[in-house]
Amino acid sequence: MRVLGVETSCDETGVAVYCTDRGLLAHAVHSQIALHARYGGVVPELASRDHVRKLAPMIGQVLEEAGLKRRELGGVAYTRGPGLVGALLVGAAVARSFAWGLDVPAVGVHHMEAHLLAPMLEADPPAYPFVALLVSGGHTMLVQVAGLGRYRLLGTSVDDAAGEAFDKTAKLLGLPYPGGPELERLARTGNPARFRFPRPMTDRPGLDFSFSGLKTATRNTVLDQGADARADIARAFQDAVVDTLAIKCRRALEQTGAEALVVSGGVGANGALRERLAQVAERAGARVHYPRMELCTDNGAMVAYAGACRLLGGERAPLSFDVVARWPLESLRPPGEDVSPHGTGRAV
């Protein structure tokens, strides 16, 4: 089966074609960084309008690169949620209409399920069961994965996600948007011994995360030390986030006995985090699996793969589709089992 995947949950327009026999055939991602940079963050209305402009031409581009005609597609997958409602509606409407016009099945995909399945697109994918660290601008969570649709939430952020904390701290330091990669570059030149920030919620049992206190400690240091200490502050902040994530991953591997750790989401591209998690996994007798760098951020390839898995299991979206701004990952079920919608849906 050849499946078209469409991702429009936030500020990247992603389109891909995945073949269940041959793997990923083609994919393309359009980033809206330049569009939102002047505002220092994503403007939902502008994001939605840009998806409208870019989506149809990108579908044509990806089909051409894959060497396929529209009629050769066997299904269409789109991100149903969570995400920005307006942006989600653009992708869902286009994808569902496209599937209806071709008379092929469609399926709405959970954005975070797509992320945790992204390493399955690689040549050496992880085997179930495994632990997944999903770490991005909107989410930080640890999930025990027994199989497709069989998820147990081990821990999540009680306030800011790690990626959000990176971006907000970068803004405090006067770095351009998006701040995460810029902060990582600045941290490479920092003195690791000058400042030490707290490792939130690591002094107590449990696998939940909190980054608001760390963000406050960083802000106070910025106000006290000024611009001359920017690199050292960036290093101390990154070290604190990396240590916190590593400690929680070690605990998750110990508690579950898992032999594989999947890391996905934009923050998973951070080099310091990758180096530290490699050490954690080695000590735990486990392996770390990542998607390739270009698939760490939001993309259509992960949506196409997750959609193909669910379509093969018999899952189908009705013509009267909806999108979901908030959708707990643990509410998902394997294909074929009854799934009740959660969160706030926008029906069309």
Beta strands, then each sheet from edge to edge (+ up, - down):
strand 1: 2-7
strand 2: 12-19
strand 3: 23-31
strand 4: 75-81
strand 5: 106-110
strand 6: 130-135
strand 7: 140-147
strand 8: 150-156
strand 9: 260-264
strand 10: 287-289
strand 11: 322-324
strand 12: 345-347
sheet 1: 3+ 2- 1+ 4+ 5+
sheet 2: 8+ 7- 6+ 9+ 10+
sheet 3: 11+ 12-
end
